[in-house]
Amino acid sequence: MSETSMNINNEGTATTTERSDDVVLSVKHVGKYFRLPTEQATGLKQAFINWTKGIKGYKEQHVLHDINFDVHRGDFFGIVGRNGSGKSTLLKIISGIYVPDGGSVEVNGTLVPFIELGVGFNPELTGRENVYLNGALFGFSHDEIAAMYDDIVEFAELEEFMDQKLKNYSSGMQVRLAFSVAIKAQGDILVLDEVLAVGDEAFQRKCDDYFTKVKKDPNKTVILVTHSMDSVKKYCNKAILIKDGDIIVNGNKEDAANRYTLENLKAEAKKRDEEKKDDDGYAEGLNSRCPILRINPQTSLVCKSSDTFRFDVEYDFNEDTDFYLAIALHDLRRGGVAYDTGSKTLKMKKRGHQTVHYEMPLNVFNNGDFRLVASLRTPSVANPKSTDMVAFTNDANSCAFVIRDGRNREYALLSDRAVEITQIA
């Protein structure tokens, strides 16, 4: 198969030219919008009335703005972003399903898209016939598909079922066949959308081995859209992060993965901030005695274990009594309380609206997702050795952060720097 360059412009026309460099995909100034109906014209008369009133009947939703990046031969290129960021639209433009409204996409070689499971498969045809059908949709000739056929069937582990109709396959069998056609097709560029977790555990291990092998092949190029930052860090050598139709990180996979995690934390905090207040007008955990209690981060929310996490606790309390702050670190990934100051350790010295500064070393922890929570407490009348809670930080007023460090492991909470088991006999 000869190597060519295909150019898709905003007129939907494609041209092919010979390319000699190692850029297999070039996206330049790509923009895309959709028209969303705002007025319903039930007939020609209503459409004419809307036109005379200057009513367009739709609004434009811009989902991509001036997108620019290059993918080189041998890249395992990640595209990440929150839902609604525009990444799937971009993938469909790259695959030729959508036409850009501005800019151009140049594809140098054969592109095999795998965007949605089962697209291009006919349930009334056999597995064998569907392999040839799907291969033809990818642009391969009958002879080219025949040369790939044995590898596809062997990878899917469906040798005994290829002459059965697809409608008699289980969903898992259909997934394995569709995925195997995509990754075993001898294309130059493989485009994948959220499909690294298909099939059962054994099939996932096989896929993992395949992608590990592909990653080392200088002639294979993969473009992966995913929400899994573990996959980005494991497979990709480059990545972009898209937010609201714009690229905000371009190139560095670690930066893209960490910024994506940070954007998730910000979005979750914003969502919690919008939660309804209690009937008395105070947010959950607060009241007239303590109307303000929140934790404010003073350093990045994406940390390494070598970092010291600094944060402030802001409170408003005016009663003429001793009072304390109790701070706990919750392990969101594994569950449980990773650390707690105790209820009478941090005695406050100032009343009123105050801010107290704290720091916490992270060296003992492995990678994980954490949340700092605080409560304001006063001595218990019934038991002077204990305290009563006056207020606490709800999810919105707490502080979530993550640890991402290449030295760490993922499973246990404590790192090898904190605890080590040594054989003594």
C-alpha positions as CSV (number, residue, x, y, z in Angstrom):
1,M,0.0,0.0,0.0
2,S,1.5,3.3,-1.0
3,E,1.8,6.2,1.4
4,T,-0.2,9.2,0.5
5,S,-1.4,12.4,2.1
6,M,-5.1,13.2,2.4
7,N,-6.2,16.8,3.0
8,I,-9.7,17.5,4.4
9,N,-10.7,21.2,4.2
10,N,-13.8,23.1,5.3
11,E,-15.4,22.5,1.9
12,G,-15.4,18.8,2.4
13,T,-13.0,18.1,-0.5
14,A,-10.0,15.8,-0.2
15,T,-6.8,15.9,-2.1
16,T,-3.8,13.5,-2.0
17,T,-0.2,14.5,-2.3
18,E,3.0,12.7,-1.7
19,R,4.6,13.4,1.7
20,S,8.3,12.8,2.7
21,D,8.5,14.0,6.3
22,D,7.4,12.0,9.4
23,V,4.3,14.0,10.2
24,V,1.4,11.6,9.7
25,L,-1.3,13.9,11.0
26,S,-1.4,17.7,10.9
27,V,-4.3,19.7,12.3
28,K,-4.2,23.4,11.5
29,H,-6.6,26.0,12.8
30,V,-9.5,23.6,12.9
31,G,-12.8,25.0,14.1
32,K,-16.2,23.4,14.4
33,Y,-19.7,24.6,15.4
34,F,-23.2,23.1,15.4
35,R,-26.5,24.9,14.8
36,L,-29.0,24.3,17.6
37,P,-32.6,25.1,16.8
38,T,-34.2,27.8,18.9
39,E,-37.4,28.4,16.9
40,Q,-39.7,25.8,15.4
41,A,-41.0,26.7,12.0
42,T,-43.9,24.3,11.3
43,G,-44.3,25.4,7.7
44,L,-43.1,27.7,5.0
45,K,-45.3,30.6,6.3
46,Q,-43.8,30.5,9.8
47,A,-40.3,30.2,8.3
48,F,-41.0,33.3,6.2
49,I,-42.4,35.2,9.2
50,N,-39.3,34.3,11.2
51,W,-37.1,35.5,8.3
52,T,-38.8,38.9,8.1
53,K,-38.4,39.3,11.8
54,G,-34.7,38.5,11.6
55,I,-35.1,35.4,13.6
56,K,-32.5,32.8,12.5
57,G,-34.2,30.0,14.3
58,Y,-31.0,28.6,15.6
59,K,-27.9,29.5,17.7
60,E,-24.4,28.4,16.9
61,Q,-22.6,26.3,19.5
62,H,-18.8,26.5,18.9
63,V,-17.2,23.3,20.1
64,L,-13.7,23.7,18.7
65,H,-11.6,26.8,18.3
66,D,-8.4,27.1,16.3
67,I,-7.1,23.6,17.1
68,N,-3.4,23.1,16.1
69,F,-1.1,20.1,16.6
70,D,1.0,17.6,14.7
71,V,1.3,13.8,15.2
72,H,4.6,12.2,14.1
73,R,5.1,8.6,12.9
74,G,5.6,6.3,15.9
75,D,3.7,8.6,18.3
76,F,1.3,7.2,20.8
77,F,-0.7,10.4,21.1
78,G,-3.3,11.1,23.8
79,I,-6.2,13.4,23.5
80,V,-7.9,14.1,26.9
81,G,-10.5,16.4,28.3
82,R,-13.7,16.4,30.4
83,N,-17.0,15.4,28.9
84,G,-18.2,18.2,26.5
85,S,-14.7,19.5,25.9
86,G,-14.8,18.7,22.2
87,K,-12.4,15.8,22.0
88,S,-14.8,13.3,20.4
89,T,-15.8,16.0,17.8
90,L,-12.1,16.4,17.0
91,L,-11.7,12.7,16.7
92,K,-14.6,12.5,14.2
93,I,-13.1,15.4,12.2
94,I,-9.7,13.5,12.1
95,S,-11.6,10.4,11.0
96,G,-13.4,12.2,8.2
97,I,-16.9,11.7,9.8
98,Y,-17.3,15.5,10.3
99,V,-16.1,18.3,8.1
100,P,-14.3,21.2,9.9
101,D,-15.9,24.6,9.5
102,G,-12.5,26.2,9.5
103,G,-8.9,25.0,9.0
104,S,-7.7,21.7,7.7
105,V,-6.6,18.2,8.6
106,E,-3.9,16.4,6.7
107,V,-3.6,12.6,7.0
108,N,-0.4,11.1,5.7
109,G,-1.1,7.4,5.3
110,T,-4.0,5.0,6.0
111,L,-6.1,5.9,9.0
112,V,-8.2,3.2,10.8
113,P,-10.8,4.8,13.2
114,F,-12.3,2.8,16.0
115,I,-14.7,5.4,17.5
116,E,-17.8,3.5,18.5
117,L,-18.1,-0.3,19.2
118,G,-19.9,-2.1,16.4
119,V,-20.1,0.7,13.9
120,G,-20.0,-0.8,10.4
121,F,-21.1,-4.3,11.5
122,N,-24.2,-6.0,10.2
123,P,-25.9,-8.4,12.7
124,E,-27.4,-10.4,9.8
125,L,-24.0,-11.2,8.4
126,T,-21.6,-13.8,9.8
127,G,-18.5,-12.9,11.7
128,R,-16.4,-13.7,8.6
129,E,-18.5,-11.5,6.4
130,N,-18.4,-8.6,8.9
131,V,-14.6,-8.7,8.9
132,Y,-14.5,-8.2,5.2
133,L,-17.3,-5.5,5.4
134,N,-15.6,-3.6,8.1
135,G,-12.2,-3.8,6.3
136,A,-13.8,-2.5,3.1
137,L,-15.2,0.5,5.1
138,F,-11.6,1.1,6.3
139,G,-10.5,1.3,2.7
140,F,-8.8,-2.1,2.3
141,S,-9.2,-4.3,-0.7
142,H,-10.5,-7.9,-0.6
143,D,-6.9,-9.3,-0.9
144,E,-5.6,-7.0,1.8
145,I,-8.3,-8.1,4.2
146,A,-7.7,-11.7,3.4
147,A,-4.0,-11.3,4.3
148,M,-5.1,-9.8,7.7
149,Y,-7.9,-12.2,8.4
150,D,-6.1,-15.0,10.3
151,D,-4.4,-12.4,12.6
152,I,-7.8,-10.8,13.3
153,V,-9.6,-14.0,14.2
154,E,-6.7,-15.3,16.3
155,F,-6.5,-12.1,18.3
156,A,-10.3,-12.1,18.9
157,E,-10.2,-15.8,19.9
158,L,-13.3,-16.5,17.8
159,E,-12.1,-19.2,15.4
160,E,-15.1,-21.5,16.0
161,F,-17.7,-18.8,15.6
162,M,-16.7,-16.9,12.4
163,D,-19.4,-18.6,10.3
164,Q,-22.2,-17.7,12.8
165,K,-24.3,-14.6,12.3
166,L,-23.2,-11.7,14.4
167,K,-26.6,-11.4,16.1
168,N,-25.9,-14.7,17.8
169,Y,-22.7,-13.4,19.3
170,S,-22.6,-12.3,22.9
171,S,-21.9,-8.6,23.5
172,G,-18.4,-9.5,24.6
173,M,-17.7,-11.5,21.5
174,Q,-18.9,-8.6,19.3
175,V,-16.6,-6.2,21.2
176,R,-13.6,-8.6,20.7
177,L,-14.2,-8.9,17.0
178,A,-14.7,-5.2,16.4
179,F,-11.6,-4.3,18.4
180,S,-9.5,-7.0,16.7
181,V,-10.5,-5.7,13.3
182,A,-9.4,-2.2,14.2
183,I,-6.1,-3.0,15.8
184,K,-5.0,-5.8,13.5
185,A,-5.9,-3.9,10.3
186,Q,-2.6,-2.9,8.7
187,G,-3.1,0.8,8.8
188,D,-0.6,3.5,9.5
189,I,-2.7,5.4,12.1
190,L,-5.0,3.8,14.6
191,V,-7.6,6.1,16.1
192,L,-9.2,4.8,19.4
193,D,-11.9,6.4,21.5
194,E,-12.2,5.0,25.1
195,V,-11.7,1.3,24.1
196,L,-8.8,0.2,26.2
197,A,-11.1,-1.6,28.7
198,V,-13.0,-3.8,26.3
199,G,-13.6,-7.5,26.9
200,D,-12.8,-9.7,29.9
201,E,-9.7,-9.6,32.0
202,A,-7.7,-12.1,29.8
203,F,-8.6,-10.1,26.7
204,Q,-7.6,-6.9,28.4
205,R,-4.2,-8.4,29.2
206,K,-3.8,-9.3,25.6
207,C,-4.7,-5.8,24.5
208,D,-2.2,-4.4,27.1
209,D,0.6,-6.6,25.6
210,Y,-0.4,-5.4,22.1
211,F,-0.3,-1.7,23.0
212,T,3.0,-2.2,24.8
213,K,4.4,-3.7,21.6
214,V,2.9,-1.0,19.4
215,K,4.4,1.7,21.7
216,K,7.9,0.4,20.8
217,D,7.2,0.2,17.0
218,P,8.6,3.4,15.3
219,N,6.3,2.9,12.3
220,K,3.0,2.5,14.2
221,T,1.0,5.6,15.2
222,V,-1.9,5.5,17.7
223,I,-4.2,8.4,18.6
224,L,-6.0,7.6,21.9
225,V,-9.0,9.5,23.4
226,T,-9.4,8.5,27.0
227,H,-10.5,9.6,30.5
228,S,-7.9,7.2,32.0
229,M,-4.8,9.2,33.0
230,D,-3.1,5.9,33.9
231,S,-3.4,4.9,30.2
232,V,-2.0,8.2,29.1
233,K,1.0,7.9,31.4
234,K,1.5,4.2,30.6
235,Y,1.2,4.3,26.8
236,C,1.4,7.8,25.4
237,N,4.6,9.7,24.6
238,K,2.7,13.0,23.9
239,A,-0.8,14.3,24.8
240,I,-3.0,17.3,24.5
241,L,-5.7,18.5,26.9
242,I,-8.8,20.2,25.5
243,K,-11.0,22.4,27.6
244,D,-14.1,24.1,26.2
245,G,-12.9,23.6,22.6
246,D,-9.4,25.0,23.2
247,I,-6.1,23.2,23.7
248,I,-4.7,24.2,27.1
249,V,-1.8,21.7,27.2
250,N,0.0,20.7,24.1
251,G,2.7,18.0,24.0
252,N,3.8,16.9,27.5
253,K,1.8,13.9,28.7
254,E,2.5,14.4,32.4
255,D,1.4,18.0,32.2
256,A,-1.8,17.0,30.3
257,A,-2.6,14.2,32.8
258,N,-2.0,16.3,35.9
259,R,-3.9,19.3,34.5
260,Y,-6.8,17.1,33.6
261,T,-6.9,15.8,37.2
262,L,-6.8,19.4,38.4
263,E,-9.6,20.4,36.1
264,N,-11.7,17.5,37.5
265,L,-11.1,18.7,41.1
266,K,-12.1,22.2,40.2
267,A,-15.3,21.1,38.4
268,E,-16.3,18.9,41.4
269,A,-15.7,21.8,43.8
270,K,-17.7,24.1,41.6
271,K,-20.6,21.6,41.5
272,R,-20.6,21.3,45.2
273,D,-20.5,25.1,45.6
274,E,-23.8,25.2,43.7
275,E,-25.5,22.8,46.0
276,K,-28.5,24.2,47.9
277,K,-28.1,25.7,51.3
278,D,-30.0,24.5,54.4
279,D,-33.4,26.0,55.3
280,D,-31.7,28.4,57.7
281,G,-29.6,29.9,54.9
282,Y,-26.3,28.2,56.0
283,A,-24.4,25.6,53.9
284,E,-24.3,22.1,55.3
285,G,-22.1,21.9,58.3
286,L,-22.3,25.7,59.2
287,N,-24.7,27.6,61.4
288,S,-25.2,30.9,63.2
289,R,-22.5,30.0,65.8
290,C,-19.9,29.3,63.1
291,P,-21.1,30.8,59.7
292,I,-17.7,30.3,58.0
293,L,-15.4,27.3,58.1
294,R,-13.4,26.3,55.0
295,I,-10.1,25.0,53.9
296,N,-8.3,27.0,51.1
297,P,-5.3,25.4,49.3
298,Q,-2.2,27.6,49.0
299,T,-0.2,25.2,46.7
300,S,-1.0,23.1,43.6
301,L,-3.7,20.5,44.0
302,V,-1.5,18.0,42.0
303,C,1.4,17.1,44.1
304,K,4.5,15.0,44.3
305,S,5.4,13.1,47.5
306,S,8.4,15.4,47.9
307,D,6.1,18.4,48.1
308,T,4.8,20.0,51.3
309,F,1.1,20.7,51.0
310,R,0.2,24.2,52.4
311,F,-3.3,25.2,53.2
312,D,-5.3,27.8,55.2
313,V,-8.3,27.2,57.5
314,E,-10.7,30.1,57.6
315,Y,-13.3,30.3,60.4
316,D,-15.6,32.8,62.1
317,F,-16.4,32.0,65.8
318,N,-17.0,34.6,68.5
319,E,-18.1,32.7,71.6
320,D,-16.2,33.3,74.9
321,T,-14.9,29.8,75.3
322,D,-11.9,27.6,74.4
323,F,-12.2,26.1,71.0
324,Y,-10.2,23.9,68.7
325,L,-9.8,22.9,65.0
326,A,-9.6,19.2,64.2
327,I,-8.2,18.3,60.8
328,A,-8.4,14.9,59.1
329,L,-7.1,13.6,55.8
330,H,-9.4,11.2,54.0
331,D,-8.2,8.7,51.5
332,L,-10.7,9.0,48.7
333,R,-9.3,6.1,46.6
334,R,-8.9,3.4,49.2
335,G,-11.4,4.7,51.8
336,G,-10.8,5.5,55.5
337,V,-9.0,8.2,57.4
338,A,-5.3,8.4,56.5
339,Y,-4.5,10.9,59.3
340,D,-6.3,12.9,62.1
341,T,-5.0,15.6,64.4
342,G,-7.3,14.7,67.2
343,S,-10.0,16.9,68.6
344,K,-7.9,19.0,71.2
345,T,-4.5,19.3,69.5
346,L,-5.0,22.5,67.5
347,K,-6.2,25.1,70.1
348,M,-7.2,28.4,68.5
349,K,-6.0,31.7,70.1
350,K,-8.0,34.3,68.2
351,R,-11.8,34.7,67.9
352,G,-13.8,36.3,65.2
353,H,-13.2,36.0,61.4
354,Q,-9.6,34.5,61.3
355,T,-7.3,32.5,59.0
356,V,-4.8,30.0,60.2
357,H,-1.9,28.6,58.1
358,Y,-0.8,25.0,58.0
359,E,1.5,22.7,56.1
360,M,1.7,18.9,55.8
361,P,4.6,16.8,54.3
362,L,3.5,14.2,51.8
363,N,6.6,12.0,51.7
364,V,5.0,9.0,53.5
365,F,2.2,8.6,51.0
366,N,1.9,6.7,47.7
367,N,-0.2,8.0,44.8
368,G,-3.8,8.7,45.6
369,D,-6.7,11.1,45.9
370,F,-7.2,12.8,49.2
371,R,-9.5,15.3,50.9
372,L,-8.7,17.5,53.9
373,V,-11.7,18.1,56.2
374,A,-12.0,20.3,59.3
375,S,-14.3,20.7,62.2
376,L,-14.5,23.4,64.9
377,R,-15.0,22.1,68.4
378,T,-15.6,23.3,72.0
379,P,-15.0,21.4,75.3
380,S,-17.7,19.0,76.2
381,V,-19.8,19.9,79.2
382,A,-20.5,16.3,80.0
383,N,-16.9,15.1,79.5
384,P,-14.1,17.6,79.8
385,K,-11.7,15.2,78.1
386,S,-13.7,15.3,74.9
387,T,-15.2,18.0,72.6
388,D,-18.5,18.8,71.0
389,M,-18.6,19.7,67.3
390,V,-19.9,23.2,66.5
391,A,-19.4,23.1,62.7
392,F,-17.7,21.1,60.0
393,T,-16.5,21.6,56.4
394,N,-18.8,20.0,53.8
395,D,-17.5,18.7,50.5
396,A,-17.5,22.2,49.0
397,N,-15.6,23.8,51.9
398,S,-13.1,20.9,52.2
399,C,-9.9,20.6,50.1
400,A,-9.3,17.8,47.7
401,F,-5.9,17.1,46.1
402,V,-4.0,14.3,44.5
403,I,-0.5,12.9,44.7
404,R,1.1,11.8,41.4
405,D,4.7,10.7,41.7
406,G,6.6,8.4,39.4
407,R,8.5,7.0,42.4
408,N,5.3,5.8,44.1
409,R,3.2,2.7,43.9
410,E,-0.6,2.8,43.3
411,Y,-2.0,0.2,45.7
412,A,-1.0,0.8,49.3
413,L,-1.4,4.1,51.1
414,L,2.0,4.3,52.7
415,S,5.1,4.4,50.5
416,D,8.3,2.4,50.9
417,R,9.9,5.5,52.2
418,A,7.5,5.4,55.2
419,V,7.4,1.7,56.0
420,E,9.7,-1.2,55.1
421,I,9.5,-4.8,56.1
422,T,12.9,-6.4,56.6
423,Q,13.6,-10.1,56.9
424,I,15.5,-10.8,60.1
425,A,15.8,-14.6,60.1
